[in-house]
């Protein structure tokens, strides 16, 4: 296909009627992007959404199936930005979604302060880069580790982008929950919903989904846990419904 480059391929976006350009040599979307897109509250017909650390555009594409609002993806890596832009064009969604190739810390200067109803982000999870990984693939390093932005950068910029009453939705690791809550309150974001995600019922949680409202009233609701796999390694009914719209 003439619009694919190098080692790229065109994949189905799980159960959605969309396709996405991916490559084994750069960071591809995974289950956390699927869960965040499903977890996020969205305006149905209008409004403006920003997805930070947008990667190859998976979350903006997922969100486009749930809302008619305008969506902007911000991605610092040029190759991922280019892949996302071409996926958006392939799916004929350029009137709804656009990509910005920029450092997350430039987002407010480029897009404006306090203009957005929703911000989403699937940020790098790890604050430190182990010496054993210093020579790993640069695309994976930037996606996994806080090389180009920190968790505080994500929270601060999200708050600056959001209108009063706007919502931030994040996916992250449970180990950083306390840091995440403290940073949210420091930057005028009041945590409202929290959900722990477990790979199996007998395993520890390995993901959290959380949202917050700018200048919201205190009151955090802890949702029922989400379990991904049954003992036989098939998706649970709830997870299958999220991915494929079944059950």
DARA-V550553 format. One record per residue. N is the residue number from 1. RES is the residue in one small letter. SS is DSSP state (H for helix, E for strand, C for the rest). OMEGA is omega in degrees with one decimal (none if undefined). NEAR is the number of other ideal C-beta (glycine too) atoms within 10 Angstrom. Layout:
N,RES,SS,OMEGA,NEAR
N,RES,SS,OMEGA,NEAR
//
This chain:
1,x,C,-169.5,8
2,x,C,-177.4,4
3,x,C,176.8,11
4,x,C,-178.9,15
5,x,C,173.6,12
6,x,C,-175.7,8
7,x,C,-175.0,10
8,x,E,175.1,19
9,x,E,178.8,13
10,x,E,-177.3,14
11,x,E,169.5,16
12,x,E,177.9,10
13,x,C,-178.2,21
14,x,C,-176.2,17
15,x,C,-176.4,15
16,x,C,178.6,18
17,x,C,-178.9,8
18,x,C,174.7,19
19,x,E,-176.0,15
20,x,E,177.8,25
21,x,E,179.7,24
22,x,E,-179.9,21
23,x,E,178.0,18
24,x,C,-177.0,9
25,x,C,173.9,13
26,x,C,-175.2,21
27,x,C,179.5,18
28,x,C,177.6,20
29,x,C,-179.4,21
30,x,C,-173.2,11
31,x,H,-178.6,16
32,x,H,176.6,19
33,x,H,178.8,24
34,x,H,-177.4,21
35,x,H,179.5,22
36,x,H,179.8,25
37,x,H,179.4,27
38,x,H,-175.8,16
39,x,H,-170.2,20
40,x,C,169.9,24
41,x,C,-175.8,14
42,x,C,167.1,18
43,x,C,-173.4,16
44,x,C,-167.6,9
45,x,C,-177.3,7
46,x,C,-179.4,10
47,x,C,-176.2,17
48,x,E,-174.9,19
49,x,E,172.9,28
50,x,E,172.9,28
51,x,E,178.7,31
52,x,E,-176.7,25
53,x,C,-167.8,22
54,x,C,178.1,29
55,x,C,-179.3,26
56,x,C,170.5,31
57,x,C,-175.5,30
58,x,H,-176.5,28
59,x,H,174.6,29
60,x,H,178.9,26
61,x,H,176.2,27
62,x,H,-176.8,23
63,x,H,-178.1,23
64,x,H,177.9,21
65,x,C,-175.4,12
66,x,C,-175.9,14
67,x,C,173.1,20
68,x,C,-178.2,13
69,x,C,175.8,19
70,x,E,-176.6,17
71,x,E,175.8,27
72,x,E,174.4,21
73,x,E,179.0,29
74,x,E,-177.8,24
75,x,E,-176.2,25
76,x,C,-176.2,21
77,x,C,-173.1,21
78,x,H,-177.8,9
79,x,H,178.5,17
80,x,H,175.4,26
81,x,H,-178.8,21
82,x,H,177.8,16
83,x,H,179.0,25
84,x,H,-179.0,28
85,x,H,179.8,21
86,x,H,175.4,20
87,x,H,177.9,26
88,x,H,178.9,25
89,x,H,-179.7,12
90,x,H,-178.9,17
91,x,C,177.1,19
92,x,C,-178.3,8
93,x,C,-176.8,17
94,x,C,177.3,12
95,x,C,-178.7,8
96,x,C,-174.8,17
97,x,E,169.9,24
98,x,E,-179.6,15
99,x,E,174.7,25
100,x,E,176.6,17
101,x,E,-174.2,15
102,x,C,169.3,15
103,x,C,177.7,15
104,x,H,-177.7,22
105,x,H,175.7,15
106,x,H,-170.6,13
107,x,H,-176.9,23
108,x,H,177.6,18
109,x,H,-177.2,11
110,x,H,-170.7,11
111,x,H,179.7,18
112,x,C,-179.3,12
113,x,C,171.8,13
114,x,C,-178.6,13
115,x,C,-166.2,14
116,x,E,179.1,25
117,x,E,-175.5,21
118,x,E,167.9,26
119,x,E,174.4,31
120,x,E,176.5,29
121,x,E,169.1,25
122,x,C,-168.6,25
123,x,C,169.4,21
124,x,C,-174.0,21
125,x,C,-167.5,17
126,x,E,-175.5,15
127,x,C,-177.4,11
128,x,C,178.4,8
129,x,C,179.8,15
130,x,C,-179.3,9
131,x,H,-178.7,7
132,x,H,-177.1,7
133,x,H,-176.0,14
134,x,C,-178.2,9
135,x,C,-179.0,8
136,x,C,177.3,13
137,x,C,-176.0,14
138,x,H,-179.1,12
139,x,H,179.2,17
140,x,H,179.4,13
141,x,H,-177.9,18
142,x,H,-179.1,20
143,x,H,-173.5,21
144,x,H,-170.7,16
145,x,E,-176.7,18
146,x,C,179.6,18
147,x,C,-176.3,14
148,x,C,176.6,16
149,x,C,176.5,20
150,x,C,176.2,16
151,x,H,177.9,19
152,x,H,175.2,15
153,x,H,-179.2,18
154,x,H,-177.4,26
155,x,H,-178.9,26
156,x,H,-178.7,20
157,x,H,177.8,24
158,x,H,179.0,30
159,x,H,-179.7,23
160,x,H,179.7,20
161,x,H,-171.7,27
162,x,E,167.0,26
163,x,E,170.7,16
164,x,E,-175.9,10
165,x,E,176.9,10
166,x,E,-172.7,25
167,x,E,170.9,25
168,x,E,174.0,28
169,x,E,-177.1,25
170,x,E,165.6,26
171,x,E,-178.1,25
172,x,E,179.4,22
173,x,C,-179.4,14
174,x,H,-176.9,14
175,x,H,-177.2,12
176,x,H,-176.8,16
177,x,H,-177.4,16
178,x,H,177.3,9
179,x,H,-179.2,14
180,x,H,180.0,23
181,x,H,179.8,17
182,x,H,179.7,12
183,x,H,178.6,19
184,x,H,-179.4,24
185,x,H,178.4,13
186,x,H,-175.9,12
187,x,C,170.0,19
188,x,C,178.8,17
189,x,E,-177.6,28
190,x,E,-179.7,17
191,x,E,-175.4,21
192,x,E,-179.4,20
193,x,E,179.7,18
194,x,E,177.9,17
195,x,E,176.2,19
196,x,E,-179.2,19
197,x,E,-177.4,20
198,x,E,177.5,17
199,x,C,175.0,14
200,x,C,-175.5,13
201,x,C,-177.1,12
202,x,C,-179.0,8
203,x,C,174.1,11
204,x,C,176.0,9
205,x,E,177.8,17
206,x,E,176.1,14
207,x,E,168.1,20
208,x,E,171.2,19
209,x,E,-176.7,21
210,x,E,171.7,24
211,x,E,-177.4,25
212,x,E,178.7,28
213,x,E,178.6,21
214,x,E,-178.3,23
215,x,C,179.3,13
216,x,C,177.6,18
217,x,C,178.6,7
218,x,C,179.3,8
219,x,C,-177.4,10
220,x,C,177.4,12
221,x,E,176.3,10
222,x,E,-176.3,9
223,x,C,174.8,12
224,x,C,-179.8,8
225,x,C,176.4,12
226,x,E,179.0,19
227,x,E,-171.1,20
228,x,C,-172.9,21
229,x,E,168.9,15
230,x,C,-179.1,14
231,x,C,-179.4,8
232,x,C,176.3,5
233,x,C,169.5,8
234,x,C,-179.6,10
235,x,E,170.6,17
236,x,C,-179.6,17
237,x,H,-179.1,12
238,x,H,-179.6,14
239,x,H,177.6,21
240,x,H,178.3,15
241,x,H,178.5,14
242,x,H,-174.0,22
243,x,H,-171.8,17
244,x,H,-177.8,12
245,x,C,-179.0,10
246,x,C,168.9,10
247,x,C,none,11
//
